Amino acid sequence: MPWSHMHLLITKLITKTATNSALKVTRLASSRVAMHSRSLLPDPAVYQPDTLDLNTDVKAADYWFNCFRDLAAKFAKVAAGSQEEDKTATQRAEEFKAAYLQQLDEHQRNVPLNRGKVVLGTSELLTLNETLLRRYGFADPWLRQKKLENASAVARLKQRIQELDAIESDDARWTELVRGVLAGNMFDWGAQAISNILEQDSNFGLHSALERIEKRPWLLDNLDNWLNRLKGEPHKCAVVFVDNSGVDVVLGVLPFIRGLLKRGTKVLLCANSEPALNDVTSEELRSLLNDCARECEVLEQAWSKGQLLVYANGQTGPCLDMRTLPSELCDAIAANETDLLVIEGMGRALHTNLNATFGCETLKLAVIKNRWLAKYLGGEAMFAVICKFEPAAPS
């Protein structure tokens, strides 16, 4: 069968499957809101994950539509390179780019019609990128890169833990744990500023990133509030939504949640259900924890005894909508009396959920890897820091 005919059949099948899956997710979300609203969403009806609305914010729309148009060529190049052995890869990558640009144009044309009626967040444009990559046969373009970075990070985990354990002061150690999460979050191949650094400097690692992130006081700096909270009773259970593979999750997030585990807090680690950029998936995270547990006794004990668990977050893109969490995760959040929510990364804690309030204490951590967005939020420095700790919203 000619590739063009096969491609048409595949596209129709994927589109039909995606539509059916979306309907299932919608039905699940509507049926379980009451089940977990007391844990995370005090008022699900007014929850709005998107920080920006491109249908109403003219300046934001002008910037982000152009930004995503520029990124389309980069994503097409990565997609084609991920399947070099396939002679159709370059053609399909170009078709992906054309389809994505067409959809962007359509969204932008509809802005006047949708203004004040429908929210168009950057999350929708980011998820559209992943949807179209899959539609044109690129299920996980960053897979090879993720494997390399995961292996490299695991080899450095024991040394990072030794560095942290050598810090005697609790406040100083927790400060460094938070800084480690932030520095790890620099390793995001979806951010143009970071991909340029990573492509030009193969030796760029966690310690290099620690030097590059904004110095305190940060753009949004609630670190002292978090440190004060840690002087109180340990949390019962923390649900932690993670971001990138490699340095981010292994050298940033895992040492942080190790600190929570040592306080007696159970941890539910949540990662993407489907690949998106270089974000770690739940399946990859389980495999990673098997490797990391051999490097750390605390992680090994928690992983083997069920004090550290991994769940899929129900997301197919790099952002986070709390209305579309899988029922299994919602059940775990409720059953474990979750009293701490940690959201990490630009997609989950900045493009979405920055202004959202939740029914338990919440720590949002992200490095802003976009100068326009940093200035938009009132900062000046590239790699400005968001460290937002909030009490539980009233029920």
MOSULTA-V182224 format. One record per backbone hydrogen bond with DSSP energy under -0.5 kcal/mol. CO is the residue of the C=O (numbers start at 1). NH is the residue of the N-H. E is the energy in kcal/mol with one decimal. If there is no record, write none. Layout:
((CO	NH	E) (CO	NH	E))
This chain:
((2	6	-2.4) (3	7	-3.6) (4	8	-1.8) (5	9	-2.1) (6	10	-2.7) (7	11	-2.8) (8	12	-2.3) (9	13	-2.4) (10	14	-3.0) (11	15	-2.6) (12	16	-2.3) (13	17	-2.6) (14	18	-3.1) (15	19	-2.3) (16	20	-2.4) (17	21	-2.7) (18	22	-2.5) (19	23	-2.1) (20	24	-2.1) (21	25	-2.7) (22	26	-2.4) (23	27	-2.4) (24	28	-2.6) (25	29	-2.9) (26	30	-2.3) (27	31	-1.6) (28	32	-1.2) (29	32	-0.5) (29	33	-0.8) (32	35	-0.5) (32	36	-1.3) (33	36	-0.6) (33	37	-1.4) (36	39	-0.9) (36	40	-2.0) (36	41	-0.6) (40	42	-0.8) (40	359	-2.0) (41	44	-0.6) (43	46	-1.7) (43	47	-0.6) (44	47	-0.7) (49	353	-2.8) (52	54	-0.5) (53	56	-1.6) (53	57	-2.5) (56	58	-0.9) (57	61	-2.5) (58	62	-2.6) (59	63	-2.0) (60	64	-3.0) (61	65	-2.3) (62	66	-1.1) (63	67	-2.3) (64	68	-2.8) (65	69	-1.7) (66	70	-2.1) (67	71	-1.9) (68	72	-1.4) (69	73	-0.7) (70	73	-0.5) (70	74	-0.8) (71	75	-2.7) (72	76	-2.2) (73	77	-2.0) (74	78	-2.3) (75	79	-2.5) (76	80	-2.5) (77	81	-2.3) (78	82	-1.5) (80	83	-1.2) (81	84	-0.8) (83	86	-2.0) (85	87	-0.6) (86	89	-1.5) (88	92	-2.6) (89	93	-2.6) (90	94	-2.0) (91	95	-2.1) (92	96	-2.5) (93	97	-2.4) (94	98	-2.5) (95	99	-2.4) (96	100	-2.7) (97	101	-2.7) (98	102	-2.0) (99	103	-2.1) (100	104	-2.4) (101	105	-2.4) (102	106	-2.0) (103	107	-2.6) (104	108	-2.5) (105	109	-2.5) (106	110	-1.7) (108	111	-1.0) (110	114	-2.2) (111	115	-1.4) (114	117	-2.7) (114	118	-2.2) (119	121	-0.6) (120	54	-3.4) (121	124	-0.9) (121	125	-0.9) (122	126	-2.2) (123	127	-2.5) (124	128	-2.0) (125	129	-1.3) (126	130	-1.3) (127	131	-2.6) (128	132	-2.5) (129	133	-2.1) (130	134	-2.2) (131	135	-2.0) (132	136	-1.8) (133	138	-3.0) (134	137	-1.8) (137	139	-0.7) (140	143	-1.8) (142	146	-2.5) (143	147	-2.3) (144	148	-1.9) (145	149	-2.4) (146	150	-2.6) (147	151	-2.1) (148	152	-2.0) (149	153	-2.3) (150	154	-2.6) (151	155	-1.5) (152	156	-0.5) (153	156	-1.3) (153	157	-0.6) (154	157	-1.1) (154	158	-0.5) (156	160	-1.9) (157	161	-2.4) (158	162	-2.1) (159	163	-2.1) (160	164	-2.0) (161	165	-2.7) (162	166	-1.2) (164	167	-1.6) (166	168	-0.6) (169	173	-2.5) (170	174	-2.8) (171	175	-2.2) (172	176	-2.0) (173	177	-2.1) (174	178	-2.3) (175	179	-2.5) (176	180	-2.1) (177	181	-1.7) (178	182	-2.3) (179	183	-3.0) (180	184	-2.6) (181	185	-1.7) (183	186	-1.5) (184	187	-1.8) (186	188	-2.2) (187	189	-0.5) (188	191	-1.6) (190	192	-0.6) (191	195	-2.8) (192	196	-2.0) (193	197	-1.2) (194	198	-2.9) (195	199	-2.2) (196	200	-1.5) (197	201	-2.1) (201	204	-1.5) (205	209	-2.3) (206	210	-2.4) (207	211	-1.1) (208	212	-0.9) (209	212	-0.6) (209	213	-1.9) (220	222	-0.6) (220	387	-2.7) (222	226	-1.8) (223	227	-2.7) (224	228	-2.3) (225	229	-2.0) (226	230	-1.7) (228	231	-1.2) (229	232	-1.8) (236	266	-2.3) (237	339	-1.9) (237	340	-1.2) (238	240	-0.6) (238	268	-3.1) (239	241	-0.5) (239	342	-2.7) (240	242	-0.7) (240	270	-3.3) (241	344	-1.9) (243	280	-1.9) (244	249	-0.9) (245	248	-1.1) (246	250	-2.6) (247	251	-1.4) (247	252	-1.1) (248	252	-0.9) (248	253	-2.2) (249	254	-2.2) (252	256	-1.0) (253	257	-2.8) (254	258	-2.1) (255	259	-1.5) (256	260	-1.4) (257	261	-2.7) (258	262	-2.3) (259	263	-0.8) (260	263	-0.7) (260	265	-2.2) (261	264	-1.7) (266	238	-3.1) (267	269	-0.7) (267	309	-2.5) (268	240	-3.0) (269	311	-2.9) (270	242	-2.3) (271	313	-2.3) (272	282	-2.6) (276	279	-2.5) (278	245	-2.4) (280	272	-1.3) (281	285	-2.5) (282	286	-2.0) (283	287	-1.5) (284	288	-2.5) (285	289	-2.5) (286	290	-1.5) (287	291	-1.5) (288	292	-3.1) (289	293	-2.4) (290	294	-0.6) (291	294	-0.7) (292	295	-1.6) (292	296	-0.6) (293	296	-0.6) (296	300	-2.2) (297	301	-2.8) (298	302	-2.2) (299	303	-2.8) (300	304	-2.3) (301	305	-1.8) (302	306	-0.6) (302	307	-1.9) (302	308	-1.6) (307	267	-2.7) (309	269	-3.4) (311	271	-2.1) (315	273	-1.2) (315	274	-1.6) (320	322	-0.6) (321	324	-2.0) (322	325	-0.7) (326	330	-2.2) (327	331	-2.6) (328	332	-1.8) (329	333	-2.5) (330	334	-2.0) (331	335	-3.0) (332	336	-2.0) (333	338	-2.1) (334	337	-1.6) (339	361	-0.9) (340	239	-2.5) (341	363	-2.8) (342	241	-2.9) (343	365	-2.6) (345	349	-2.7) (346	350	-1.6) (346	351	-3.5) (346	352	-0.5) (347	320	-0.6) (347	352	-0.7) (351	51	-2.4) (351	52	-0.5) (358	393	-3.2) (361	341	-2.8) (362	390	-2.9) (363	343	-2.5) (363	365	-0.5) (364	388	-2.5) (365	345	-2.7) (366	386	-3.1) (367	369	-0.9) (368	383	-1.4) (368	384	-0.6) (369	193	-0.6) (370	374	-2.2) (371	375	-2.4) (372	376	-2.4) (373	377	-1.9) (374	379	-3.1) (375	378	-1.5) (381	384	-0.8) (383	214	-2.2) (384	368	-3.3) (385	220	-1.9) (385	387	-0.6) (386	366	-2.0) (387	222	-2.6) (387	389	-0.6) (388	364	-2.7) (388	390	-0.5) (390	362	-2.5))
